[in-house]
Amino acid sequence: MPTRVHEFAWPDRVVVGTIGLPGARTFYLQVRAGTQIVSIALEKQQSALLAEKIDEILDQLITVHGNPFSVPTSTPIELVDNDQLEAVQEQFRTGAMSLGWDPTTAQVVIEPYPIADVDADDNDTSLDEDGANEPEMLVVRMPVGTARAFAKRTREIVVAGRPTCSLCGYPIDADGHICTLPEV
């Protein structure tokens, strides 16, 4: 069965955002080109790692002799996006994700795949009428400035959750915290 690919070669917007209160937030990677919007759910740790790895790729490209890709060292101000997520309709929950660099277009490439359904019957290949069982994936290509802005925003979103206890390192909930100090 063919995989449905949501592909964005030059998106108008690509961001990570959240819905919900700190401690109960759902993270989304949202991409828009024109009127097409795709939102996929991902874990907080996936978001943080994605931002870290994008910055690593960009920082490594800066060290290339002559920096032929004009990689910015910081976020270009005109690319800062602090707006909320647009209408969210979750396409899938992210499982595996690949990240790469396309030197022919000077773009960072993100390819999230849905969590594999281990309970699915391999012999049942029938589709719902709307194609709900059709395998999906997302391909997002971002120019270097957009990628730098994406990584910065994602890091800010990740740390905007619950504060951590300075003694035990666990998150402090809005309704209180019982510190569980390690025994010495």
N, C-alpha and C positions, 0 to 999 in steps of 0.2 A: 504494500500500500504506500503511495507516495506521501512524502512529508510536506505539510503546508508550511511554507517559509514566509515569515513576515520580514521583509527586507527593507532596510532604510539606508540608502547609499549616501544621501546628504540631508539628514533630518533637520527640520526647522527647530526642534527642541528635543533634548535627551537629558533626563534628570532622574535622580533617585529622590523619592519623597515618601512620606508616611501618612497613614491614617490611623487615628486612635491616640490614646493618652500614653505618656511614657510608662513603660512597664507592660503595656498591652498594644504596642504599635505593630502595624503590618507595614513592611517595607515594599515599595514598588519601584521597578525600573519602568519609566514611561517614555515613550518615543512618539513624536508627532512629525508628520510631513503633510502639509496641507490640511485636509480634513481627516486623514487616516491617523488614528491614535491606537497604540498598543500598550497595554499595561500588563506587566508580569510581576508576580509576587516573588520576593526573595528574602532570605534571612538577613538579619542585621550583620552577622559575621561575613556573609557573602558580599554585602555592600561594602563593608570596611576593607576587605581583601581586594575587591575590584578596584577601589580608589587607590589603594597602596600600589597595586601592580601596574595600574595605568601610569601613576607618577614615576615608578621605576623605569618603565619603557621610555617615557618622555625624557627623564633625566639621563638615561643611557644614550638616547639619540643626540642630546646636546653635546655629548663628548665626541661625537663623530667629527672628524676634521672638517672645519668650515661650516658645520651645522647646516647642511644643504636643505633641511626640511623647515628651517626657521621656527624651531620649537621654542615657545616662550618659557622663561624660567618661572614666571608667576602667571596668575590668571589675568588675561586681558579684561579690563574693566567693562568693555562693551559686551562681553560674553557672560557676565555675572547674571544668574537667574535665581532669584529668591522667591519666585511665585509659587503658589500652591500647585498641587497636582490638578490636572484637568479631570473631567469626569472619568472615574476609574471603573472599567469593566475588565476584570482579571481574565486574561487569556489562558494562563497556566502558572503553576508554581515551579520555580526554577530548581532543577537538580544540578546537573553538571553544567559547567560554563567554560568556554575557551576564550582566550584573549590573545590577540596577535597584532602584528604591524604589517600594513600593506605599503611597501615603498613606492609602488607604481602610482598610487593616489595620495600618498603621505597621510594615511588615515590609520587610526587605531580601530581594530575590529573586535567587537564583542559578539559571541555566539552562545546565548543561553539555551539550554535544552530543558524540557519539562522533567519532573521527577518520574522515573519509570514506574509504571503501575505493576507491581509484582503479583497482584492478585488477579490480573487479567488472564482470561483463558486464551492461550496462544492459538487455539483452534477456531476461536470465534472472530472472524474478520468482518462481520457485518458492521455497517455504520448506521448511526442514527440518521434520520432524514436530514438533519441540519449539519451532518458531518462532525458531530461532537466527539466521536472516538478517533478522528483523524489525527495522526501524530503531527506535532507542531514544533517549530523552533523559531528563534528570532535572530536576525543578523543586523547589527548596527555598525555603521562605519562613521567615524567621527574625525574631522580634521583636528590637528594638534591643539589649536587654541580651544576648541570646544571640549576636547578631551581633558585639557588642564582645568577648565572651568567645571566640568562634570566631576572630576576627582575632588576638587576643593569643596564643592557643594555637598558631595556625598559624605566626606569626612565631617563636615559641620552637622549634617543631619544625624549621623551616627552618634556623635558626642552630645547631641541635644536631648538625650533621654534622661533617665534618672541619674542624679548625682551618686557618686560612689562614696562609701564610708572610708574615711582616712585610716581607720584602725584595721578593718577586716577586708576591705576592698570589694565588698558586695554592694549591690545597688540599694539605695535608700528609697523606700516607697513613700508616697504622699501621706499615707496613714501611719507612718512610723517605721522603726527599724530596730530589730533586736540583733545586736552585734554578736557575732559568733567568732570570737578571737581564738586563734589556734592555741592549743595547750602547749606550754613550754616545758 
